[in-house]
Amino acid sequence: MSLFIVGPARMPAALKFIFKTYKTVQKQIINLKNDLEDDIGAEEIKKDVFNEMRMEELNLFDKSDKDE
């Protein structure tokens, strides 16, 4: 951990640099996440999982109807 002391004259420039760097890093992380999701086909996996869960619910519903 480090501490930087910035005088009042340089404070606006320092804050601008910090926020600009933060936004750049944030944008790169979002792009990396999106690229990884595209590469592994995350949207397809999500759809498959959703459909599988839905089928399980329907099967449970059918079983409960037959038991009555």
Steps between C-alpha positions, in 0.01 A plus 500: 500500500623845428403855573535783255475855616367734235474871550187700424641623170548147365192340658264547201753350258573212736130420545443520125787254443371260768144496365615472138725207591219335697257531207759360258568199723128447553434507125782250436363262763151519349640434153702204631192358672292536184772339286527205739124454505493506119787250476343245731146555374364618834167603353442151361598347835256728682220400262581131540501526880172693497338243272628213713361658817168560329482136390569387856218722628262357242601144589441569870162652418403196290604263778296689760193486272536123457533448875166668567 
